[in-house]
Amino acid sequence: MSYIFPPSPVQTLPIVGSDLLFPVRRIFCVGRNYVAHAAEMGGEVDREAPWYFTKSTTALAQSGQTLPYPQGTQNFHHEIEFVAALGEDASVFGYACGLDMTRRDLQQVGKDNRRPWDLGKDLENGAVIGAITPAKSFGKVADQTIMLDVNGVRKQTGLLSEMVWSVPEIIAHLSGYYHLGAGDIIMTGTPSGVGPVGTGDVLHGAVDGLAPVDMTLV
C-alpha cells in the first residue's frame, strides 16, 4: 500500500544501558499531584481520584536539545516531572525525568472560559523527556529528590514521596478509562515552584537515580 505522503516517524526515547529504543505510543499527564503546586496555582488536590490531560506524541522532544520559544504565548512555564514508561500489560518498564512545558497564558484562558487546555499544554516540544532508566535499576519509588534549575538557579524541588497519587494508583485508575500498554508514558505531576522561562534560558532537571533532562530555549 502506498501513502499520499510519508507517514510520521515513530517517536522514541533512549534507554539507559541499552542500544534499543523505547517507542512512545501515548502521553498522559497527571494534574495537581503535589499539594504545594496545587496551592500555588490557586487550586486544591482532588483526593477522590487523580485527573489527567494528554499531549500528542508530536509534543515529544528528547533531552539535550536546543528548542525554539513556542508560538502564541507570552508566558511559557517549566514544570519538572517524574515520568513512568509502561511496558507490556501496563507494567512499569522504567522511569525518566521530564519537562511538561506549558503556555500558561493560554492554559489560563481555557480555565477562565471553561474550555479545554490543549493550546496551553499540547504543544510542539512541550514534553521534553530524558533517557529511560529500567525500573529494576531504579528500585522503589520513595524519597528521591526531584528538582529543576534554570540557569543554574534552583527553581523547583520536592520528594517523590510527596505525590498525592502513587504510580501504581495512577495506573490502576487510568486503566479504568484506557487500555494501557507498551509505549504509554505517564507524566506524574510537578512540585511547586513553576515559573516562566525565556529565550537563552538553560533548564536542567533531575530525579535521584535517573538520567537528567536538559533543554535550552532560543
Secondary structure as GFF3:
##gff-version 3
##sequence-region A 1 218
A	DSSP	beta_strand	12	14	.	.	.	ID=ss1
A	DSSP	beta_strand	21	23	.	.	.	ID=ss2
A	DSSP	beta_strand	26	31	.	.	.	ID=ss3
A	DSSP	alpha_helix	35	40	.	.	.	ID=ss4
A	DSSP	beta_strand	51	55	.	.	.	ID=ss5
A	DSSP	three_ten_helix	57	59	.	.	.	ID=ss6
A	DSSP	beta_strand	60	62	.	.	.	ID=ss7
A	DSSP	beta_strand	65	67	.	.	.	ID=ss8
A	DSSP	beta_strand	76	78	.	.	.	ID=ss9
A	DSSP	beta_strand	80	86	.	.	.	ID=ss10
A	DSSP	three_ten_helix	88	90	.	.	.	ID=ss11
A	DSSP	beta_strand	92	100	.	.	.	ID=ss12
A	DSSP	beta_strand	102	103	.	.	.	ID=ss13
A	DSSP	alpha_helix	104	112	.	.	.	ID=ss14
A	DSSP	alpha_helix	118	121	.	.	.	ID=ss15
A	DSSP	beta_strand	127	129	.	.	.	ID=ss16
A	DSSP	beta_strand	133	134	.	.	.	ID=ss17
A	DSSP	alpha_helix	135	138	.	.	.	ID=ss18
A	DSSP	beta_strand	145	150	.	.	.	ID=ss19
A	DSSP	beta_strand	153	159	.	.	.	ID=ss20
A	DSSP	three_ten_helix	160	162	.	.	.	ID=ss21
A	DSSP	alpha_helix	167	174	.	.	.	ID=ss22
A	DSSP	beta_strand	184	187	.	.	.	ID=ss23
A	DSSP	beta_strand	195	196	.	.	.	ID=ss24
A	DSSP	beta_strand	202	207	.	.	.	ID=ss25
A	DSSP	beta_strand	213	217	.	.	.	ID=ss26
###
